[in-house]
Amino acid sequence: MKYIYISMFVLSGLLFAGCSDDFLDVNPTESIPADVELVNNDTSASGFVTAIYNQFLGWEMSSFGWNAVSSIISDDADKGSDSGDAGGDKDIIDALTYNASTPSFESTWNANYAGINRCNQALDIFPKLNKVTPALKVRLEGEAKFFRAFMYFTLVKGYGGVPIIDHLPLPVSEEDRIMQLTRKTPAEVYAFIEKDLDDAITNLPDRSAYGPDDRTRVSKGSAYALLAKVNLYQKNWQKVIDNCDKVTGYTLVEDYSSQFKKEGEFGPESIFEINGVGSTSTPGFGIGNYSVSQAPRGAGGWGWGFNTPTQGLADAYEAGDVRRTATIIFRGSVLYDGREVPASVANAMYNYKAYSSDFYNQEFTDTNLRYLRYAEVILMKAEALNELGQTDAAIPLLNQIRLRAKIAETSAVTQAEVRTAIWKERRLEFAFEHDRWFDLVRTGQAEEAMAADGKTFIVGKHELWPIPTSFLREANGLSEQNPGGY
C-alpha cells in the first residue's frame, strides 16, 4: 500500500519535480535552467509556489505516515483496520514501541525537508525574475516563507532541534554539508520560524484582498495565526494574545459539521487548509489515499480502516455535543449524504473528517485537510489569558466554542479549572486535525492521558520522535539521537 507520490507541474515547457527521498539531495530533481528567461514570467513564478502547495498532496506528507505519527500515536486514535494488518508500522506506533528505524518517522522527516527544498528553490529564483509583476513576486515570497515556517514547525514539534536548511547549496561545500547534518537547538529553530513568519506577514495580503480564484492561498491572517501557535508552544503568552488579536476577518461558522463537507471548504472559519480536488478523469490533485486509508473496512466498507477513534475520545464528549457525530462515523449509522455504514464493517468507529462523499472510494478524493481554523485562535487566546492570570477574560472565549458545540457554558472558575477545560475543548474541537499528540506533550498531560488509553508513555523518552537512523548514519557523529535509547 506504499506509494511514493511526487507532485509535478509544467513551467513554460520545463518539467520540474522538487521531491526527493534523500535528505541530502536538497537540489531539485531537475535544476532551474541557466537561462532564467525560461521562467521569467508571472505564470512560472506562481508555479514554483504551486509546487509547495502540491507537496501537501503527497502520501508521505499528509496521509498514511503522517496520520500515524500525529494521530494513531495519541489517545484519540487506535491503529484500526484488522488485527493482522499492521499497516507497515502503525501497530508499533500505536503501542509506543517504535524506534529510530520506524518508517513513518523517516517518511515524515523526508517529506517535510522535500517541501522545505521547494520553498528554498522558489526563494532562490525569485530575485532573478525581473519580468514578474513586483506585487505578485512579493506575495509569492510571503507564501514560500509561510510554508517553510510551517514545515519547520512540524519538525521542531516532533523531533526537537533539527538542521536548518535555508538555501540551495550549489555546489555542496563542506560548510553546507556540515550545516545539513548538524541539528540546531529548538530555540534556534523557533527563532528561524518566527523570522520567516515576520517576513510572510509583511509580504502577504489580507484574506479580503484575494479574489475567488485565490481563496485557497494563505494570507496575512494565516501567518499571524501560525505565529500565535508558535508563541503558544514557547509559552510566550503575551505574544500569543497580540498575534491572535491580529487575525481579523474570520468568524466561527454556525454549523460545526459544515466545515468538513465540500460546501464548507475555505469558509469564514478557515485560516489554512489544503485543497483536495477529486477527479476520476485526471486524478492526482487530492491528498493521496487520505480518505480511503481511514474509511470503513470490511463487508460493506470502502476503505482500509486505519486511524480509528478511541472509546476514550467518544466518551469525552458531553451529551448533546454536536462535534461528536461530526467527528466520528459509527458502525450502523447513516452519513449526511445518505450513505449507510453497515453493521458488518470491521471497526466500531471511523474518522468522519476524512470522509469524501463524491469520491469516497478513490485514491484521490476531494477531502481537504484543515490545519488552522479560527476556533483555534479563540482557544489559543483563552489559554494565554488564563496563563497570565486573566481567567475572567478567558472564560467568555472558552464559552464561544462550547456554545457553538451546543453545550452549556463552562462551570470552571479557577485558573486551574479553566486550564483543564481549555485543554479538553482543544481535544474535542480539533480531534483528527493533527494536534492532539503535540498538545499532550507541550502541556505535560501525555503520561496520564496515555495511561488512560492503555499505553505507557515514558517521561524523558517519548516527548520527541526518534531521529531517523538513515539521517544519523549520514550525519556520522555531527548529530545525536533524541534521548530515551531508541
Secondary structure, DSSP 8 states (H G I E B T S, - for coil): --------EEETTEEE----S-TT--S-SS---S-GGGG-SHHHHHHHHHHHHHHTTSHHHHSHHHHIIIIITSTTEEEES-TT--TTTHHHHHTT---TT-HHHHHHHHHHHHHHHHHHHHHHHGGG-TTS-HHHHHHHHHHHHHHHHHHHHHHHHHHSS-----S--SS--HHHHHHHHS---HHHHHHHHHHHHHHHHHHS--GGG--GGGTTS--HHHHHHHHHHHHHHTT-HHHHHHHHHT--S----S-GGGGGSGGGTT-TTEEEEE--B--SSS--BS-TTTTGGGS--BTT--S--EEEE-HHHHHHS-TT-HHHHHHEEETT-B-TTS-B--TTBSSSEEEGGG--STTTTSSS-S--EEEEEHHHHHHHHHHHHHHTT-HHHHHHHHHHHHHHTT-------SHHHHHHHHHHHHHHHSTTSS-HHHHHHHHT-HHHHHHHTT----TTTSSS----HHHHHHHTTSS---TTT-
